[in-house]
Amino acid sequence: MNDLLSQYSTWALIAVALALAVSIVAFLNEYRQAKRAPFYFWRQESAARSRRLLALIVVLALATAGLSALALSPPARAIPVAARPTPSATATHAAALPLPTATATAEPPATLPPSPEPTATETATATPAAPTAPPKPRFDNLVLAAGVTNDKKPVGAGTQFPFQTEVIYAIFNYTNMLNGMPWTHVWLQGDQEIGRETESWQWGYAGTAFVFFGPIGGYITGTYRMQLWIGQELQQEATFSVQ
């Protein structure tokens, strides 16, 4: 009976391990899509699928661990354990010792020296220093480009781009930022907003970052603007055209 149960456990372990491997591959693919997809709604759908796959991976991993323990563990044997007597606590009483008593000794009254007359002393009043304001977070050096390198350098930087360009990148520097700060990038065609995304900052105190945006079907002829905001404060704005 134990051999039959062990054989079934081994086959079940193989099946669950294969399902776990397939789930991990699918999760990694969806995770990459959630980070690199050019459109916001694609990234949201991939992120939702990756969360569901992650939950499935956790369940399959727990099942794999349980089946591994069942398939590999030897049959349990009962080991008799001799009962040991429990020592009983013995109360020990300490003998009370008499407390020493304080004895008052009379001393002759001390002769006080004459009190000096008070003299006027100028007292300097310290003026508290004004609190130092924390450095203000900011974005600067905004550059628009047709691409970006792995070390965040613009490729094909400019303010004019060809008709039906699929994606335009915005590369910028940041200083005095704190993780968790709200920030927004906005894309407009003329005065009409065509793209907006607000996120929590997660790239540290200072450095270089980039965002990108591409409308469905690519950019058509017209004048466009790109804006960077920290909270409710506009930091950078750039204008470009598509011809």
N, C-alpha and C positions, 0 to 999 in steps of 0.2 A: 504493500500500500504506500509506504514511504517512497519507494523507487518510482512508482507511477506518478505520485504527486510532484516529485522532483523533476521528472521528465516534462510534465505539463508546465511547470514553472519555468523551465529553461526555454521552451518554445514561446511562452508568453513574454518572457524577458526579451527575446530576439525581436518579436513583433513590436513591442513598446519602444525598444531602442531605435529601430528603424523609423518609427513614427516621430521619435524625438529628433533624430538627425534631419529628417525632412522639414520639421517645424522650425529648427534652428536656421536652416538655409533660407526658408521662406521669410523668417523674421529679419535676417540680415539684409535680404533684398528689399523688403518694405522699409526698413530703417534707413537704408541709403536713399530710397525714393523720397522719404519724408524730409531728408536733409537737402537733397539736390534737385528735386523737381522744380521746374521754372515757375509753376503757378501755385498760388496759395492754396486753392481748393484741392489740387492734387496732393500737396504736402499734408493737408489735414486728413484726407482719406487714407493715405499711406500710414500716417501716425496712428489712426484708429485701428487699422488692420494690424500694425505692429504690436499695439497694446493687447489685442485679442490673442495674437500668436504667442506673446510673452506669457500670458496666463496659461495657455495650453502647454507651453514648454515647462512651466513650473509643475503642472499636474503630471505630465509625462515623466519629468525627472524624479518626482516623488514615487511614482509607480515603478520606475526602473530600480530605484534604490530598494523599495520593498520587495520586488521580485528577485533582485540579486541576493538579498539577505535570505529569502525563502529557499532559493535554488542552491545556494552555497553552504548554508548552515547545516552542521551535522545534527542527527537526532538528539533531542534533549534527554539527559539522564538525571534521574533524581539522586541527589547526594544527601545522605542523612547528616544532620547537624546536631551535635549533642548540645543539650540545653545547659547553660552555665548559670550557677546561682548568682543572683543579684545581690551585691553587698548592700547592707542596710546602713543608713546614715546614723551616726552616733552624735548626740548633742553634747557639746562640751561647755561647761559653765566656767566663766572666769571669776575669780574672787574679786570682790569690790575693794578697792584701795581707798583709804581716806584722802580727801583732797587737802592740799596745804592751804592754810588760812593766811591772809595778808595781815601784817601787823603795822599799824600806823606809828610813825616816829616823828616826834615834834622837832622842828628845825627853827633856829632863830630867824626872825623876819629879816629879809634882805633889804639893804639900803639902796634906793633907786637914785641914779644920777640925775642931776637937773636936766629937764627937757630943753633941747636947743630951740631957739626961736625959728619959726618957719621963714624961709627966704623964697622970694619970687623966682620961679624957674620957667623959662620959655619951653613950651611943649610943641614939638614939630608934629604936624598932622600929615600922615602919609596919604597921598592921593592914589586911589586904586587905578591900576592900568586898564585901559579900555580893552574889552574882549576882542580877540583876533577872529575875524570872519573866516570860515572854512573856504578853501579854494573853490572857485565856481566851475562846475563841469562844462565842457564845451566841445563842439565839433568844428573843425576847420580844414582848409586845403581840399575842398571838394573838387573832384575831377570826374568827368563823364568819359566812358570809353566803351568800345565794342567788345572788349574782353579783359581778362585779368590773369596774371601768372600765379603760380603756386605761392610765391612770396609777396602777393598782393600788390604787384606793379601793374599799372594800366597798360592795355594793348589797344592801339588805335584810338588814343585819346583825342577828343575834339568836341565841337559844339554842332557839327553838321554830320548827319548820318544818312545812308542811302535808303531809298524806299523799300518797305517790307523788311527792315532790320528786325530780327526776331527778339533780341534781348539787348538792353543797354545797362551797363554797370555803373554804379556810383561808388567811387573809392574815396575815403576820407580819413583824416586823423582824429583821434579823440584823446582828451586829457581830463584828469580829475574825476573820472567816472567811478561809480560804485555799482557792483552787481545788484540787480533788483530795481534799478532806476527805470521808470517808463520812458520809452523813446519811440518815435514814429518816423516812417519815411512815406512821403506822399508823391504821387505822380499825376500831373495834370496835362491835358491837351487844351491849350488856350486857358479858359477859366473853368473847364469841366474836369472834375476829378475822375480819373480812370483807374487809380490804384491807391490803396492805403493799407498799411499794416502797423499796428502798435504792439510792441513786445517789451519784455523785461530785459534789461541789459545783463549780459553774462560773459563779457570778454575782458574784464579786468579794468585796471586803473588808467592805463595809457597805451597807445599803440595805433595800428592802422586796421581798418575794417572796410568791408564793402557790402553793398546790397545790389540786387538787380531786379528788373521788371520787364516783362514782355506781354503786350496785349495779344489776345487771340487773333491769329492771322498776321501778326507783325505790325510794326509802326507804319501808318499811312502818312501822306504828305501833310505837313502842318508844323506849328510851333508848340513846343512842350516845355514844362517846367518840372524840376525835381526839388523837393524840400526835405530837410532834416530837422526834426524837433526833439528837444529834451523836455519832457513834461508838456507844458503849455507855451514854451518859449521857442520861437523859430531860431535855429542856429545857422543854417546854410541854405542857400537857394541857387540853383543853376538853371539856365535857359538853353535849350538846344532845338534844332530844327531837323526835319526829315524831308528830303527832296527826291 
